[in-house]
């Protein structure tokens, strides 16, 4: 599952604004049933870096790039 941030908000009622809320959203999306949940951070305005976060339970994998 790879929703954009607006879709994340609609699916799990979490407004992704920082790394902590991004992790919470990934866990909540994963709890809906997919094997993997990817929350992309390209639309986050709180950072000059974009961090994509992959969660498949129990650990996270992240990929960070400079915008």
Residue pairs with C-beta under 8 A, 6 or more apart in sequence:
1 29
1 32
1 34
1 36
1 37
1 38
2 37
2 38
2 40
3 11
3 29
3 39
4 40
4 43
5 16
5 39
5 40
5 43
5 44
8 14
8 16
8 25
8 29
8 39
9 15
9 16
11 28
11 29
11 32
12 25
12 28
12 29
12 32
14 21
14 24
14 25
14 28
15 21
16 22
16 25
16 39
16 41
16 44
17 44
17 46
18 44
18 46
18 47
19 51
19 53
22 39
22 41
22 44
22 51
22 53
23 53
23 55
23 60
25 39
26 37
26 38
26 39
26 53
26 54
26 55
26 60
27 37
27 55
27 57
29 37
29 39
29 55
30 36
30 37
30 55
30 56
30 57
35 56
36 54
36 55
36 56
37 54
37 55
37 56
38 52
38 53
38 54
38 55
39 52
39 53
39 55
40 50
40 52
40 53
41 47
41 50
41 51
41 52
41 53
42 50
42 52
42 67
44 50
44 51
48 66
48 67
49 64
49 65
49 66
49 67
50 64
50 65
50 66
50 67
51 62
51 63
51 64
52 62
52 63
52 64
53 60
53 61
53 62
54 60
54 61
54 62
54 63
55 61
